[in-house]
């Protein structure tokens, strides 16, 4: 049986504890206890969350944990020398040490992220990099595995991280079954972006939303303003005016963002040649796709494939 320890510091976020449900349902899927989960704190007893809900914890001791997870967020002053000592010892004693969301700051303070790739919530990624320059922060990742250290983005990304642990331990079929039980419709890979082009566009009307959905389903085809306007049941002039008013972008720029997002996922999650990905996402040729990647990310497509392979190897 694998012992999972979840370290809750005062002011932890309740949602970060929700990732532990992944291990609960893995036990149910295996018809027996595979994971033994414990809530921990430096002194034990009741620990109050950021929203005021408290949980009962066990004190730090010499118990060996297979996996130690640090929950996101914490009150100023909660990171004591005792917590830092416990985490530093854990790196040599545990198979995996992980942090969700702003828990990465706690691992970084303890020195566990020095020289390692790591991520956190996008809203605090640059702060993490500024405070801890030895950490190789990648601000647009769902989760990152660098040796024995795992970090995830904010909020629900902790569930993706826990599912990846279950997949590593028990296989992809069990992880998929757990995801279904948790009603997680899409189990995100670690390299996937924290952002969604459709979400960032935030169209306000059903008509513009319909046009964007049509575009996403037909990225491999030429997409003209006339075609998108037809999907929205508007004239081309009405459509262009309404689209820019609702999204702040031209239809052409929005379609490019959708294509870049789709191409990046294919670069990270498939073995298709770059020329094939360029065709299937509507760029037609690799040079055009490369220019779009440089505009969007400042990096060519090959960098994303290389990072994905590095994560898979780790």
N, C-alpha and C positions, 0 to 999 in steps of 0.2 A: 504494500500500500504506500502511496506517495503522500507525504505530509505537506500541505500547503499552508504557509503562514501569511496572513494579511496584516501589515502594520498600519494601524490607525493612529495618526497623530491628532491632537486636539484641533478642531476646525476642518477635519476631513470632509470630503463631499460624499454624500450618501450614494450618489449614482456610481461612484467608483467601486463600492461594495457589491453592486449589482452584477459585476463581472464574475463574482464567485458562483452565481447560479449556473454558469457553464460547467463547473466541476460537479455541482449537485446533479445536473441532468446527465452528465457523463456517467456518474455512478448508477443512475437509473437505467441508462442505456445498456450498461454492462451487467445489469442484474446483480450487482454486488458492489461493495465499497472499494473503489480504486483510489479515490482521493479522500484524505482526512483533513478537513479545513479548520484552521484556528485563527481567531482574531487576536492580535497581539498589541501591546503597548509597553512602554518602558516600566511602568509601575503596576500595570494591570488595573482591573476595576472598570468603572464607567468612564467612557470617553465621549465627549459631546461633539457632534458634527456641526458643519457650518450652518445648517438650517435649524439646529436645536435638538435634533433626535440623538439620543445616546445609545451606545452599544456596550455590552460587557466584554472585557478583554482579559487575556491571560498575560502575566508579566513576562518580560524577557528572561530566559534562562539558558541552560546549555542544550536544550532540545535541538536535534538536527532536523532541518527542514529540507525537503527536496527542492521546493520553490518558495521564494520569499517575494511578496509583492508589497510595494509601498503605494498607498492610496493617494489620490490627487488632492492638492491644496492643503493648507495647514495654517494655524495662527502664527503670527510673529512670536518668536521665542520658544516655540514648541520643539525646535530642532536642538536638542541638548547634546552635550558631549556623550551621554550614555547612548542616545540613539545613533550617533555617528559611529561610535565604537561597535555597536551591535551590527550595523550595516557593513562596516569594513570586515568584520569577522565573517559575516554571512557570505561574502564573495568567495572566500576560500573554503567554506563549508557546504554551501548549497550548489546544486546543479544549475539553478537559474535564479537570478535576482532581477526583479522587474519593477517598473513604475508606470503608473497610468497618469496621464495629463500632467499637472504641475508637480507630481511626485518626482519627475526628472530633476527638479531643482534640489530635492533632498538627496538623491543619489549623487548629483554633481557636487554638492557641498561636502559629501563624504569622500569625494575623490574617485568614486566608482566609474565615472564617465570620462575621466581624463584619457585623451587619445582615442576615444571610441566614437562611433557614429550614434546619434541619438535624436529623438524627436520629442515634441510636446505639443500642447495646444497651439494652433497657429497664432493666436493672439499674444502668446508669451514667448514664442520661439526666438525672436531677436533679443529679448531681454535675457534669455538663457545663454545665448551666444556672447552677449556683451559681458555678462557677469562671470562666465566660465569659458574663457577663450581657448582652453585646451580641449574642449568638447567640440566634436564635428557635428554641429546641429544641422539637421535637414528638416526644414520647417513645413514641408508639404508631404509628409508621410503618414500613413495610418498607424503603422508600428514599424519598429526597426529591431532586428536581432543582430547584436555584435558580440559574438562569442557567448559567454554565459549571461550577458546583460541584455534585457529586453526593455524597450520603452515604447509607449504608445501616445497617440494624440489625445485630445480631450474627450470627455464625456463617454459616448457609446463606443469609442475606439477601444476601450478596455475590454469590451466583449469580444472584439475581433482578435485582440491579443490573446485572451484566454482560449478562444477557439483554436488559434494556431498552436497553443501549447497542447491542447487535447489531440489535435491532428498529429503533432510530433510524437506524442506518447501512445496513442491508440489507433491512429490511422485516419485517413480522410473520410471514410464511410461513417465512422462514429462522430466525427466533427460535424459532418453534414446533418446527421440525424439530430444532434443536439441543437444545431442552428434552426432546424425545422420546429423542434419542440419549443424553442424560445421565440418563434415567429420572427426570426431574422431572415428576411427574404433573400438577402444577398450577402454571402460571407466574403468580406473584402480582404484582398491580399494586402500584405504589409506595404508594398510599394505604391498602392493606390493613393491618389490625391485626396487630401482632406476637403478639397473644393469640388463643386459641381458646376459646370458651365450653365446648365439650365437653372440651377438654384440662384446663381449670381445674377442672371439676367432678370429674374423676378418679374415676368410679365404679369400685368394686372387684369387683363381680360382673357376670356376663354378663346377668343379668336386668335390672338397673338400666341397664346399657349399652344393652340392647335397647329399653328404654322411651325413652331419650334419642334413639336413632337414629330410632325411630318418630315422636317429637315433631318432630325436625328435618325429616323428610320430609313432615310434615303441618301445618306451621306456619300454613297458610292456613285451617285448620279449627279449630273450638272444641276445645280439648284439656282434658278433665276428668281428675280423678284416677282415676275408674273406667276410662276409656279407656287411660290409661298403665299402670294396674295390670293390665289385660287383656293389654297388650303384654308385660308382665313375667311373666305367668302367676302373679300373686299377688292376694290379696284387697286391696281398697282400703286397709284398715287396715294390713295387713302391708306393702303397698307404701309408704305414707306414712312408716311407721316406718323401714323399711330405706333409703328414699331419703334421708331426713334424716341417718341415721347414716353413710351412705357419702359424701354430698356436702356435708353441713353446711348445706344449703338446703332450703326447701320445694319441692315440684314446681312450684308456681305461679311462684316466683321464678326457678327454673331455666329454665322455658319462656320467661319474659320475657327472660332473657339471650340465649337462642337467637334469639328474635324480633328483639331489638335488633341482634344481630350480623348477621343476614340482611338487615335493613332498611338497616343502614349500608353493607353491600356494594352493595346495589341503589342507594342514594343516590349512591355514588361511581362505580359502573361502568355505570349505565344512565341513560336519559333519561326514565324513567317519571315521571309526576306523583306528588307526595307522596301524594295520596289513593289512587292505585293501589298504591303500595308498602305503604301502611298496610293495605290489604285483603289483599294477597298474602302478607303476613307475619303476618296474624292479629290485627293491632291494631284492625281494623274502621274506625277513624276516625283522622284525622291528629292530633287533640288528644291522644288516648290515646297515640299513638306519640311525640308531642313530650314528654309527661310522662315516658315511659320513657327517652327519650334524656337528658333533664335529670338523671334519677336516676342513670343509668349513667355519663355523660360530663360532666355539667355544661354541655352545649351542645345547642342544638336541631339537628334533622336538616339544616337548610339550611346550617349551617356546614361539614358534611362534603362536601356537594355543591359548595359554593363553593371549598373547598380542592382538591378533585379537579379541578375545571375550571382552577384556577390552575396546578396541576401539568401538566395536559395542554397548556395554553397555553405554559408554559415549555419 
